[in-house]
């Protein structure tokens, strides 16, 4: 689709996976996220909303949330890498956030050693 106010010469096609493409086409509320803080909030929600998390005690959940917050630097680095691949104006979807999680965890583990 054409972009308003953007010269065609500046627009480059970008390859995305099928799940990301489907998410972009669905246009569901919450499916497209803007802003680093909103991205991190979605990432945090993805990590703390699973069935396994709900089985933790309140104290364990607090520790887990603190650990998730400590992932922010690794998360921001992965988000920057995604943007470098797709371009600054690219839409980041919930699928992208889920696919980034293993890379964020690996980056954080490397940084901790």
Backbone as JSON Lines, residues from 0, in Angstrom:
{"i":0,"aa":"X","n":[0.85,-1.18,0.0],"ca":[0.0,0.0,0.0],"c":[0.89,1.24,0.0]}
{"i":1,"aa":"X","n":[0.5,2.29,-0.71],"ca":[1.31,3.5,-0.74],"c":[1.31,4.18,0.62]}
{"i":2,"aa":"X","n":[2.41,4.83,0.93],"ca":[2.55,5.54,2.19],"c":[2.36,7.03,1.93]}
{"i":3,"aa":"X","n":[1.56,7.68,2.75],"ca":[1.32,9.1,2.59],"c":[2.55,9.9,2.99]}
{"i":4,"aa":"X","n":[2.93,10.82,2.13],"ca":[4.01,11.75,2.46],"c":[5.4,11.16,2.41]}
{"i":5,"aa":"X","n":[5.57,9.93,1.95],"ca":[6.88,9.3,1.88],"c":[7.23,9.1,0.41]}
{"i":6,"aa":"X","n":[8.32,9.7,-0.04],"ca":[8.71,9.5,-1.45],"c":[8.95,8.02,-1.73]}
{"i":7,"aa":"X","n":[8.43,7.54,-2.84],"ca":[8.54,6.12,-3.21],"c":[9.99,5.66,-3.23]}
{"i":8,"aa":"X","n":[10.92,6.54,-3.57],"ca":[12.32,6.16,-3.63],"c":[12.88,5.79,-2.26]}
{"i":9,"aa":"X","n":[12.22,6.22,-1.2],"ca":[12.7,5.93,0.16],"c":[12.09,4.67,0.76]}
{"i":10,"aa":"X","n":[11.12,4.1,0.08],"ca":[10.44,2.91,0.6],"c":[11.09,1.66,0.02]}
{"i":11,"aa":"X","n":[11.48,0.75,0.92],"ca":[12.09,-0.51,0.5],"c":[11.25,-1.67,0.99]}
{"i":12,"aa":"X","n":[11.06,-2.68,0.14],"ca":[10.32,-3.87,0.61],"c":[11.17,-4.65,1.62]}
{"i":13,"aa":"X","n":[10.49,-5.27,2.55],"ca":[11.16,-6.05,3.59],"c":[10.47,-7.4,3.68]}
{"i":14,"aa":"X","n":[11.26,-8.46,3.73],"ca":[10.7,-9.81,3.87],"c":[10.39,-10.08,5.34]}
{"i":15,"aa":"X","n":[9.19,-10.59,5.61],"ca":[8.81,-10.98,6.96],"c":[8.25,-12.39,6.9]}
{"i":16,"aa":"X","n":[8.27,-13.07,8.0],"ca":[7.74,-14.42,8.07],"c":[6.23,-14.43,7.92]}
{"i":17,"aa":"X","n":[5.69,-15.6,7.67],"ca":[4.25,-15.76,7.44],"c":[3.43,-15.32,8.65]}
{"i":18,"aa":"X","n":[3.88,-15.65,9.86],"ca":[3.12,-15.29,11.06],"c":[3.07,-13.78,11.24]}
{"i":19,"aa":"X","n":[4.19,-13.11,10.97],"ca":[4.23,-11.65,11.08],"c":[3.33,-11.03,10.01]}
{"i":20,"aa":"X","n":[3.41,-11.54,8.79],"ca":[2.57,-11.03,7.71],"c":[1.08,-11.2,8.06]}
{"i":21,"aa":"X","n":[0.72,-12.34,8.62],"ca":[-0.67,-12.57,9.02],"c":[-1.1,-11.58,10.09]}
{"i":22,"aa":"X","n":[-0.22,-11.33,11.06],"ca":[-0.53,-10.4,12.13],"c":[-0.74,-8.99,11.58]}
{"i":23,"aa":"X","n":[0.08,-8.6,10.61],"ca":[-0.07,-7.28,10.0],"c":[-1.4,-7.15,9.26]}
{"i":24,"aa":"X","n":[-1.81,-8.23,8.63],"ca":[-3.05,-8.2,7.85],"c":[-4.31,-8.23,8.73]}
{"i":25,"aa":"X","n":[-4.22,-8.84,9.92],"ca":[-5.38,-8.97,10.81],"c":[-5.81,-7.63,11.39]}
{"i":26,"aa":"X","n":[-4.86,-6.76,11.67],"ca":[-5.15,-5.44,12.24],"c":[-6.01,-5.56,13.49]}
{"i":27,"aa":"X","n":[-5.6,-6.44,14.42],"ca":[-6.33,-6.64,15.67],"c":[-5.87,-5.63,16.7]}
{"i":28,"aa":"X","n":[-6.74,-5.22,17.61],"ca":[-6.32,-4.33,18.7],"c":[-5.2,-4.99,19.5]}
{"i":29,"aa":"X","n":[-4.15,-4.26,19.74],"ca":[-3.02,-4.8,20.49],"c":[-2.07,-5.59,19.64]}
{"i":30,"aa":"X","n":[-2.4,-5.81,18.38],"ca":[-1.53,-6.58,17.5],"c":[-0.37,-5.79,16.95]}
{"i":31,"aa":"X","n":[-0.5,-4.47,16.93],"ca":[0.56,-3.61,16.43],"c":[0.93,-2.63,17.54]}
{"i":32,"aa":"X","n":[2.19,-2.53,17.83],"ca":[2.65,-1.79,18.99],"c":[3.61,-0.7,18.53]}
{"i":33,"aa":"X","n":[3.53,0.47,19.17],"ca":[4.43,1.56,18.82],"c":[5.11,2.07,20.07]}
{"i":34,"aa":"X","n":[6.4,2.37,19.96],"ca":[7.15,2.94,21.06],"c":[7.88,1.87,21.87]}
{"i":35,"aa":"X","n":[9.12,2.19,22.26],"ca":[9.95,1.23,22.98],"c":[9.31,0.78,24.29]}
{"i":36,"aa":"X","n":[8.73,1.71,25.04],"ca":[8.11,1.33,26.32],"c":[6.91,0.41,26.09]}
{"i":37,"aa":"X","n":[6.1,0.72,25.08],"ca":[4.95,-0.13,24.78],"c":[5.41,-1.51,24.32]}
{"i":38,"aa":"X","n":[6.51,-1.55,23.54],"ca":[7.07,-2.83,23.11],"c":[7.49,-3.63,24.34]}
{"i":39,"aa":"X","n":[8.18,-2.97,25.27],"ca":[8.67,-3.69,26.45],"c":[7.5,-4.13,27.32]}
{"i":40,"aa":"X","n":[6.47,-3.31,27.42],"ca":[5.28,-3.7,28.19],"c":[4.65,-4.95,27.6]}
{"i":41,"aa":"X","n":[4.57,-5.01,26.27],"ca":[4.01,-6.2,25.6],"c":[4.9,-7.42,25.84]}
{"i":42,"aa":"X","n":[6.21,-7.2,25.78],"ca":[7.17,-8.27,26.03],"c":[7.0,-8.78,27.46]}
{"i":43,"aa":"X","n":[6.9,-7.86,28.43],"ca":[6.73,-8.22,29.83],"c":[5.42,-8.99,30.02]}
{"i":44,"aa":"X","n":[4.36,-8.51,29.38],"ca":[3.07,-9.2,29.49],"c":[3.15,-10.61,28.93]}
{"i":45,"aa":"X","n":[3.89,-10.77,27.83],"ca":[4.03,-12.11,27.23],"c":[4.74,-13.06,28.19]}
{"i":46,"aa":"X","n":[5.71,-12.53,28.93],"ca":[6.46,-13.38,29.86],"c":[5.71,-13.64,31.17]}
{"i":47,"aa":"X","n":[4.83,-12.74,31.56],"ca":[4.2,-12.87,32.88],"c":[2.71,-13.21,32.81]}
{"i":48,"aa":"X","n":[2.24,-13.64,31.66],"ca":[0.82,-13.94,31.57],"c":[0.54,-15.41,31.27]}
{"i":49,"aa":"X","n":[1.56,-16.21,31.23],"ca":[1.37,-17.62,30.91],"c":[0.83,-18.41,32.08]}
{"i":50,"aa":"X","n":[0.36,-19.61,31.79],"ca":[-0.21,-20.45,32.85],"c":[0.83,-20.83,33.92]}
{"i":51,"aa":"X","n":[2.07,-20.98,33.5],"ca":[3.11,-21.33,34.47],"c":[3.33,-20.19,35.47]}
{"i":52,"aa":"X","n":[3.3,-18.95,34.99],"ca":[3.49,-17.8,35.86],"c":[2.39,-17.72,36.91]}
{"i":53,"aa":"X","n":[1.17,-18.04,36.53],"ca":[0.04,-17.93,37.46],"c":[0.11,-18.95,38.59]}
{"i":54,"aa":"X","n":[0.94,-19.99,38.44],"ca":[1.07,-20.98,39.51],"c":[2.07,-20.55,40.59]}
{"i":55,"aa":"X","n":[2.8,-19.46,40.33],"ca":[3.79,-18.98,41.3],"c":[3.1,-18.26,42.45]}
{"i":56,"aa":"X","n":[3.75,-18.27,43.6],"ca":[3.24,-17.49,44.74],"c":[3.44,-16.01,44.43]}
{"i":57,"aa":"X","n":[2.82,-15.15,45.22],"ca":[2.95,-13.7,45.01],"c":[4.41,-13.28,45.12]}
{"i":58,"aa":"X","n":[5.14,-13.85,46.08],"ca":[6.56,-13.51,46.25],"c":[7.37,-13.95,45.04]}
{"i":59,"aa":"X","n":[7.08,-15.15,44.53],"ca":[7.78,-15.65,43.36],"c":[7.46,-14.8,42.12]}
{"i":60,"aa":"X","n":[6.2,-14.37,42.02],"ca":[5.82,-13.52,40.9],"c":[6.57,-12.18,40.96]}
{"i":61,"aa":"X","n":[6.73,-11.64,42.16],"ca":[7.46,-10.37,42.31],"c":[8.91,-10.52,41.87]}
{"i":62,"aa":"X","n":[9.54,-11.62,42.27],"ca":[10.93,-11.89,41.86],"c":[11.0,-12.06,40.35]}
{"i":63,"aa":"X","n":[10.05,-12.78,39.8],"ca":[10.03,-13.01,38.35],"c":[9.86,-11.69,37.6]}
{"i":64,"aa":"X","n":[8.97,-10.83,38.07],"ca":[8.77,-9.52,37.42],"c":[10.05,-8.7,37.47]}
{"i":65,"aa":"X","n":[10.74,-8.75,38.6],"ca":[12.0,-8.02,38.74],"c":[13.04,-8.54,37.74]}
{"i":66,"aa":"X","n":[13.09,-9.85,37.59],"ca":[14.02,-10.44,36.62],"c":[13.67,-10.04,35.2]}
{"i":67,"aa":"X","n":[12.36,-10.0,34.9],"ca":[11.93,-9.58,33.57],"c":[12.35,-8.13,33.32]}
{"i":68,"aa":"X","n":[12.19,-7.28,34.32],"ca":[12.6,-5.88,34.17],"c":[14.1,-5.76,33.9]}
{"i":69,"aa":"X","n":[14.88,-6.68,34.45],"ca":[16.33,-6.64,34.23],"c":[16.7,-7.02,32.79]}
{"i":70,"aa":"X","n":[15.73,-7.56,32.04],"ca":[15.97,-7.93,30.64],"c":[15.87,-6.74,29.7]}
{"i":71,"aa":"X","n":[15.45,-5.59,30.2],"ca":[15.2,-4.44,29.32],"c":[16.38,-4.08,28.43]}
{"i":72,"aa":"X","n":[17.62,-4.01,28.93],"ca":[18.74,-3.67,28.03],"c":[18.89,-4.66,26.87]}
{"i":73,"aa":"X","n":[18.78,-5.95,27.16],"ca":[18.89,-6.97,26.11],"c":[17.71,-6.85,25.15]}
{"i":74,"aa":"X","n":[16.54,-6.57,25.69],"ca":[15.35,-6.4,24.88],"c":[15.5,-5.21,23.92]}
{"i":75,"aa":"X","n":[15.99,-4.09,24.45],"ca":[16.15,-2.91,23.62],"c":[17.18,-3.14,22.52]}
{"i":76,"aa":"X","n":[18.21,-3.93,22.81],"ca":[19.21,-4.26,21.78],"c":[18.58,-5.12,20.68]}
{"i":77,"aa":"X","n":[17.75,-6.08,21.05],"ca":[17.08,-6.92,20.06],"c":[16.07,-6.12,19.23]}
{"i":78,"aa":"X","n":[15.38,-5.21,19.89],"ca":[14.43,-4.35,19.18],"c":[15.18,-3.47,18.17]}
{"i":79,"aa":"X","n":[16.33,-2.94,18.57],"ca":[17.15,-2.13,17.66],"c":[17.62,-2.97,16.47]}
{"i":80,"aa":"X","n":[17.98,-4.21,16.73],"ca":[18.41,-5.1,15.64],"c":[17.25,-5.37,14.68]}
{"i":81,"aa":"X","n":[16.05,-5.57,15.21],"ca":[14.87,-5.79,14.36],"c":[14.61,-4.55,13.51]}
{"i":82,"aa":"X","n":[14.67,-3.39,14.14],"ca":[14.43,-2.14,13.41],"c":[15.51,-1.92,12.34]}
{"i":83,"aa":"X","n":[16.74,-2.3,12.63],"ca":[17.81,-2.16,11.65],"c":[17.55,-3.05,10.43]}
{"i":84,"aa":"X","n":[16.96,-4.21,10.68],"ca":[16.65,-5.13,9.6],"c":[15.45,-4.65,8.8]}
{"i":85,"aa":"X","n":[14.42,-4.2,9.49],"ca":[13.16,-3.83,8.84],"c":[13.06,-2.36,8.47]}
{"i":86,"aa":"X","n":[13.79,-1.52,9.18],"ca":[13.68,-0.08,8.96],"c":[12.97,0.57,10.14]}
{"i":87,"aa":"X","n":[13.33,1.82,10.41],"ca":[12.81,2.53,11.57],"c":[11.28,2.64,11.59]}
{"i":88,"aa":"X","n":[10.65,2.79,10.46],"ca":[9.21,2.99,10.44],"c":[8.4,1.71,10.39]}
{"i":89,"aa":"X","n":[9.07,0.57,10.44],"ca":[8.37,-0.71,10.31],"c":[7.48,-0.97,11.51]}
{"i":90,"aa":"X","n":[6.38,-1.65,11.27],"ca":[5.47,-2.05,12.34],"c":[6.03,-3.29,13.02]}
{"i":91,"aa":"X","n":[6.04,-3.28,14.34],"ca":[6.45,-4.45,15.13],"c":[5.18,-5.06,15.68]}
{"i":92,"aa":"X","n":[5.03,-6.36,15.49],"ca":[3.8,-7.04,15.9],"c":[4.0,-7.87,17.15]}
{"i":93,"aa":"X","n":[2.89,-8.38,17.67],"ca":[2.95,-9.28,18.81],"c":[3.75,-10.53,18.46]}
{"i":94,"aa":"X","n":[3.67,-10.95,17.21],"ca":[4.43,-12.12,16.76],"c":[5.93,-11.83,16.84]}
{"i":95,"aa":"X","n":[6.32,-10.62,16.42],"ca":[7.74,-10.23,16.52],"c":[8.21,-10.3,17.96]}
{"i":96,"aa":"X","n":[7.39,-9.8,18.87],"ca":[7.75,-9.8,20.3],"c":[7.98,-11.23,20.77]}
{"i":97,"aa":"X","n":[7.06,-12.14,20.44],"ca":[7.21,-13.55,20.86],"c":[8.46,-14.16,20.24]}
{"i":98,"aa":"X","n":[8.74,-13.84,18.98],"ca":[9.91,-14.41,18.31],"c":[11.21,-13.83,18.85]}
{"i":99,"aa":"X","n":[11.17,-12.63,19.41],"ca":[12.37,-12.01,19.98],"c":[12.74,-12.61,21.33]}
{"i":100,"aa":"X","n":[11.77,-13.16,22.04],"ca":[12.0,-13.6,23.42],"c":[13.2,-14.53,23.58]}
{"i":101,"aa":"X","n":[13.36,-15.57,22.77],"ca":[14.53,-16.44,22.96],"c":[15.85,-15.7,22.73]}
{"i":102,"aa":"X","n":[15.87,-14.77,21.78],"ca":[17.1,-14.01,21.51],"c":[17.4,-13.05,22.67]}
{"i":103,"aa":"X","n":[16.37,-12.46,23.25],"ca":[16.55,-11.58,24.4],"c":[17.13,-12.37,25.56]}
{"i":104,"aa":"X","n":[16.56,-13.55,25.82],"ca":[17.04,-14.38,26.93],"c":[18.5,-14.78,26.72]}
{"i":105,"aa":"X","n":[18.85,-15.16,25.49],"ca":[20.22,-15.55,25.2],"c":[21.17,-14.37,25.35]}
{"i":106,"aa":"X","n":[20.75,-13.19,24.89],"ca":[21.6,-12.0,25.01],"c":[21.81,-11.63,26.48]}
{"i":107,"aa":"X","n":[20.74,-11.72,27.27],"ca":[20.85,-11.42,28.7],"c":[21.76,-12.42,29.39]}
{"i":108,"aa":"X","n":[21.67,-13.69,29.03],"ca":[22.53,-14.72,29.62],"c":[24.0,-14.46,29.28]}
{"i":109,"aa":"X","n":[24.25,-14.08,28.03],"ca":[25.64,-13.76,27.64],"c":[26.16,-12.55,28.4]}
{"i":110,"aa":"X","n":[25.31,-11.55,28.61],"ca":[25.72,-10.35,29.32],"c":[26.0,-10.63,30.8]}
{"i":111,"aa":"X","n":[25.34,-11.64,31.35],"ca":[25.5,-11.95,32.77],"c":[26.77,-12.74,33.05]}
{"i":112,"aa":"X","n":[27.4,-13.28,31.99],"ca":[28.62,-14.07,32.23],"c":[29.87,-13.27,32.03]}
